[in-house]
Amino acid sequence: MGRHKGGAHRRGKGAAFKWLLDHVSYQGDDCLPWPFCKDDRVGRGRLGHEGKHYWAHRLMCKLAHGEPPSPKHQAAHECGKGHYGCVNPRHLKWKTNSENQLDRRQNGSMLRNRFGNKGGLRPEQTKTIVGLKGKKTQMEIAAMFGVSLGCVQYWHHKRSA
């Protein structure tokens, strides 16, 4: 399941799933932060339900809006705050990857490098990114270099494969 930080350590007995059910009709405009376990690499909420592991925002989207139109659809955050653990059902919509990436560009949640594009890392920067693995979260590393989380994950996976 990856590394995680506990929110309010309320494990077991279905407390996390019950919390989702209790908030599926949430009508507030502000983000609704996930109070339980989060994957510290990406800031997104996690939970177990009926023997499976779920992203909290994806399960909330399913509860609030029904099944995704296809297995490839993503639970997209229209607020751009998924990496902060938002599970507000009013902020979540089923979208294709392309639609989700366009939203990320529009709402500014797609990190870019300091030069304004997705490429351009120098070899010493990629070496530093690899060297920071396990010392900082992937989100912190991405912010340091002004690159996407996927870029950091790529270099961490490439060098450990």
N, C-alpha and C positions, 0 to 999 in steps of 0.2 A: 504494500500500500504506500510505501515511501515514507519519508520522514514527516512527522507531524507535530504540531503543538496543540495541546489541549486547551480548549476555551475554558469553560466552567466544567471541570471534570465530572461529567454526568454520564458515565458509561453504562451500557447494558440496559436491559428492560425496555428497550424501544423508546427511550426518552427523546432521542434526536428525531426519529421519525414522527413521534407524537408532536414535537415542536413544529415540524413542517406542516402537519395537518392543522395545528392550531393557528398557523399563520398563512395558510393558503388563500384566505380571503382578505389579507392585509391590504388596506386602502391608502396607506401613507405614500407620500411622494418621495421621501428620503430613502436612501438605501437601507435595507434591512440586513444588518450584519449577522453572519452565522456564528452562534455562540459556542459551538462545540469544536471538535477536532478539525484542524486545518492542515493541509499539506504545506509545510513551510517553504517549499521550493516555489510554489505558485500562488500561495495565499488563498486558495479555494477550499471551501468546506468539504469534508468527507464524512460519510457515515456508512454503517453496515445496516442492511435490512434484508430479512429473509435469506440469510446466508450469502448475500452478495455485497460487494463494495460499490458505492455510488458517489459521484460528485453531488453535493447537496443542491447546487443550482440546477443541475439536470433533473434530479428527482422532483424538485419544486416545480420546474417548468412542466413536467409530465403531470403532476397533480393538478396544476392550475389550468393547463391548456390542452391536456390530453396527450396521446402518444405522438411522437414525432412523425412527420409525413413520410420519412424514410429513415433507415438506420444511419445514414450519413448526415442527417440534420443535426445541428448543434444548438444547445441552449445558449443563445446569445444574450449578452447584457447590453441593453440599449443605453444604460447609464455609463458604460465603460469602466465599471468598478468591480468587475469579477475578481480581479486579483486582490481586492480587499474583502472578499468573502460575501458580497452582496447576494442575497437570495430573495429580494423583493419580487413577488410574482408579477407585479406590474412593469418591472424592468426587464423581464425575461420573455423571449419570443423564440420560436423555432425558426432557424435560418440555415441556409446552405453555408458552406465554408466561404464561398465568394461573397455572399451578402454580409457575413460576419466580419470578414476582412475589410470590406468597404466601410462598415460602421466603425471599425477600429481606427481607420484613417480619419474619418469625419469627426469622431469624438476625442481624438488625440490619445487614445490608449495604446496605439501601436508605437512602440518606442523606435526611434531612429538613432543612428549613430550621430556623433557630433558634427558630421559633415552633411547631414540632411538626407542621407540615403542608407540603404540596408547593407551595403558592402563597404569596402575600404578599410578593413582592419589590417593593421600592420602585423608582421609575424611576431614581434615582441608583445603585441597586445593579446594575440591568441595564446601565446605562451603564458602570459599572466592570467588570462581567463582560466586556462587549464590548471594553473598552480593554485588558484583560489578555490578549487573544488573542495567542498567539505569545510571550508574556513568561513565562507559567507554564503548566504542563500543565493540561489540563481537569480532571483529578482534583484537583490542588491548588486550583484555583479553586472546584470543587464543595465541597471541604472548608472553604475559607475562608468560604463563604456558607451552609454547611450545607444544600446542595441536591443533587439528583441530578446525575449525569454528563449525563443526557439534557437536563436543564434548561440546563446550560452549552452543550451542543451546539446546542440550539434557538436560544439567543441568538447564538451565533457564526455559525450558518447564516443566521438571519433577517437579520442585519445585513450579511452579506457577499453576499447573494443579489441 
